[in-house]
Amino acid sequence: MPSFFERNDLERKRRELRELYTRAEVLLSPMAGVTDLVFRGLCREMGADVTFCEFASADGILRGNRASEELLELGPDEHPVGIQLFGSDPEKLAAAAREAEKLGPDLIDLNFGCPVKKVVRRNGGSALLCNLPLMENIVRAVVEATELPVSAKTRLGWSEGELNYLETTQMLQEAGACAITMHGRTRDQRFGGVANWEPIAEMVQIAEVPVIGNGDVWSGADFLRLKRETGCDAVMVARGAIGNPFLFEEIRAAVEDRPYTPPTVARVVDVLLEHMDREIALKGPRTGLNRMKKHFACYLKSCPGVSALRKKVFVSDDPAAVRAFFLDYRDQYAGLSVGRPGGERAA
Ligand SMILES: Cc1cc2nc3c(=O)[nH]c(=O)nc-3n(C[C@H](O)[C@H](O)[C@H](O)COP(=O)(O)O)c2cc1C
């Protein structure tokens, strides 16, 4: 009788992700409300090696709702790309993975880290850190359901007093996860404080599958330090890329030991207008412009003299007017360089 590993071709799947994360240096994290098709495309053009869709609930996928379909829309040449699922019912997650596989991603990722109450209350995301047997059943069920490699993204534990990252690592790889992303915070920390990378280094020592380090990479120097201090196979960035897809260029420069010059105001405006145009092409003028408003705020965080511009942009619902405001602003400040697009490291 073939073993679980043989039955699910786990040697091949582990090899595939090992090869992927040997080639790939930097990944764009899944981010709800941020990493749609358009933003993922921009980050890829700037140097992201792997991208992830916003997480999608197993229930939403199985109901076939329009919102889930939009979340999982992949670009025609968007590879390698992962679809991330969340939920708490192994059978539903397995069925959702079968549906997701039909859309053509390169891997399925499972979310075991989301701290948001709405998700945790229904035993999904980081709630599973308190129920490793259920987490294990989920991973096994999804691994059995799909031909694609399955990975997991999680946190250090529920709280400082309940750190279980080594136990989780061991369990995940035995259950068939072929890569593990570790965000160096507990659920209790949400996004506060500073990510602790030491546990990621400990994980690397025991992991038989690639480990992806995550948490507080805001610059090329942070990227190099996370790799050096942990020995992780690849790095995933999230908040540092919001309003700053240029971060991937900075990381690429750091990897190649080249100097990095932050973009000029003119370039930031050009990229945010391109971002807006693509959102509008995809979603229509109303939804496209609305989606852009939170991105605008982030793009402009480190640009000089933006308070008047902000006021005009945020009350407008006319893309042509918004474009004109930005072009005026661009003419005024074109040659100036921005501090760090997207703003500084969170306090
Ligand atoms: C707006 C936002 C949305 C997020 N959505 C997801 C998500 O859908 N799936 C997930 O695994 N993590 C999600 N995260 C967490 C990030 O992927 C990442 O683990 C965390 O922000 C730490 O990385 P960073 O310090 O680079 O931001 C989200 C974070 C933010 C700020």
The ligand as a Gaussian input file, in Angstrom:
#p B3LYP/6-31G(d) Opt

LIG

0 1
 C       -3.652000      45.088000       4.293000
 C       -3.094000      43.718000       4.614000
 C       -3.748000      42.599000       4.151000
 C       -3.236000      41.319000       4.426000
 N       -3.860000      40.227000       3.901000
 C       -3.301000      38.987000       4.052000
 C       -3.845000      37.842000       3.385000
 O       -4.837000      37.918000       2.643000
 N       -3.209000      36.657000       3.585000
 C       -2.107000      36.531000       4.382000
 O       -1.555000      35.439000       4.523000
 N       -1.567000      37.595000       5.003000
 C       -2.134000      38.811000       4.847000
 N       -1.547000      39.906000       5.443000
 C       -0.314000      39.738000       6.229000
 C        0.925000      39.895000       5.339000
 O        0.902000      38.951000       4.317000
 C        2.246000      39.743000       6.128000
 O        2.321000      38.454000       6.660000
 C        2.380000      40.756000       7.261000
 O        1.911000      42.028000       6.882000
 C        3.842000      40.877000       7.702000
 O        4.674000      41.247000       6.640000
 P        5.190000      42.774000       6.459000
 O        5.871000      43.139000       7.739000
 O        6.094000      42.708000       5.272000
 O        3.979000      43.621000       6.265000
 C       -2.063000      41.175000       5.214000
 C       -1.420000      42.330000       5.688000
 C       -1.916000      43.589000       5.397000
 C       -1.182000      44.795000       5.915000

